[in-house]
Amino acid sequence: MQSILKKLEILSDAAKYDVSCSSSGSKRGGQAGKLGSALPAGCCHTWTEDGRCVSLLKVLMSNACCYNCIYCINRSSNDVPRATFSPRELADLTMEFYRRNYIEGLFLSSAVVKNPDYTMERMIQVLKILRWEYGFRGYIHAKIIPSSAPELVEEIGCLADRISVNMEFATPRSLALLAGEKSHRKILEPINYIRQRTVQNTKELVRYRHAKAFAPAGQTTQVIIGATPERDELLLRMSEGLYRKFGLKRVYYSAYIPLVSDTKLPAVTTMPPLRREHRLYQADWLLRFYGFESREILDEEHPDLDLEVDPKISYALRHPELYPVEINRADYQTLLRVPGIGVVSARRIIGARRYASLDEMALKRIGVVLKRAKYFITVKGKFLGECTPDNPYLHEVLRDRQNFSQMSLYDTATVSGFVREEKSHVLLPG
């Protein structure tokens, strides 16, 4: 019989492939005369709206999956060590970690054991023990198993803070090719139910004093990129549709990592498409916070993101007729489309202009990244760049030359890396 520690080792390691909430990314063994150690799996981090970091126990309830998804390391035909927690074991483990101040919450997912309803019932039992028996009030993020009954989604939504349903792939065709036992329609059903229930719950919380909150931190999803031939333009349109129609808090992009061998999977002999993942996160940020539409970032003529420059620079270089803009007259939305100016600095510019015209030094104090912005702005009529936006050489000047290791969910040797739930290690457009 497996020990609790052995189960934790297997199931926390298996959980690291879900980027919706990320592993610690560090591996350091204990050393004489020093304190502590770290493993890539086990603990992860999320960030609250006020910026506070919350440590979570990230674990699968089981990796004994009845599905045989071609790309998944936990597929039923794969020869890997299997383990399954009982609800009591996992609840007790969470509380022991919490009492020792290792964690402040739980990220709970699971392979599909027997069937979706059975798996969801066991996950719900963990949350019931934590919330009702132990009075645990910490943060909980729970994964929804597609095809499970709506009443189970309702129940877990009233126990967890955030819930999520993984889309896996952007199109039904790709899902059918690599995960034939899953249905695109069955994945969208709980996403739609959560959206409707969230809207209803918002009204209930206003009208009824003792109404229960339903998934107050919202819902997210995850899409695998690189295992199927979808272009970036399609991925961004899908994300935009999910944000608008279902009100998702976040779409996560997971670069395909070849964990199993199969002729239907692409051969990746060097590295996963991590730079592409990085650019997708930047483009996603433009959709959510900068007022861009997906058709502005990519179209039929430009179906893929430029891997050499960030999406905002790429947009500016393709539309030189819009630049340069006068920093002392441009409105807020126009400022947001200037490379080197982010949401915070755009707001500061608007506020500071009420009292005086801004010069180059004022922009630096505000936080504008002038090494990028200077090619797209004028300051009191003066152009600061060495070449204009329509100069083909500007692409080379602004090309990224940095090491992209920080965007990796796992490094190429040990499959470990640095990503967190709000993905703040991504270099944001600005």
Secondary structure, DSSP 8 states (H G I E B T S, - for coil): ---HHHHHHHHHHHHTT-TTSEE----B---TTS---B-SSSEEEEE-TTS-EEEEEEEESB---S---TT-TT-TTS-----B--HHHHHHHHHHHHHTTS-SEEEEE----SSHHHHHHHHHHHHHIIIIIS---SEEEEE--TT--HHHHHHHHTT-SEEE---BSSSHHHHHHH-TTS-HHHHHHHHHHHHHHHHHHHHHHHH-TT---SSTT-EEEEEEESSS---HHHHHHHHHHHHHHH--SEEEEEE----S--TTS---SS--SHHHHHHHHHHHHHHHHS---HHHH--SSS-S--SSS-HHHHHHHH-GGG--EETTT--HHHHHTSTT--HHHHHHHHHHTTTS---HHHHHHHT--HHHHTTTEEETTEE-SSS-TT-TTHHHHT---S--GGG-SS-TTTS-----TT-TTS----
